[in-house]
Amino acid sequence: MRKIYIVLTHTGTNLSKLIKSYTKDEFSHVSIALDCELKEMYSFGRLNPYNPILGGFVHEYIDKGTFKRFYLTKAKVYALEITDQQYQSVTNTIQQFKQEKEQYTFNILGLFAAGFRKKIKGNKSFYCAEFVKYVMDQAKIDTKLPEVVKPEDFKKIINLEEIYSGFLNKYKAPNN
């Protein structure tokens, strides 16, 4: 058995505030990490911390990029135990995204449609929650997530264990 990590965040940017105003949720972004240190954390978001328009597949860091710029980012980190085979599938899917990252775009229309529980799906285009759900679906992880997904929906996954709540830049990996 292995663990993956679901990271819910709210940076306080104008876009995250807009998302929060639509959803009325605590968090506006979700990422998936392969390690408890969150060094292998991925999502769809800003390609440049200073440009909210250009988005795509991103390798995210607690202490670099968007999360460094928006250092008061609030976060909840969850661990989910999965099989070795599911973990390998998650890793393989993310590796494929890494190799083809230039082909992917940020699904801004899908993001806003999700606020109205409508689905608009582009080819090779994702918003954060769509991406994390897609990776988990590819690995056949039973999430019971809705078709139109938003970050807060990930809190409802069965057997999810909350391991941290606070500012993302204060996160320390648990001793396992």
Disulfide bonds with the S-S distance in Angstrom:
none
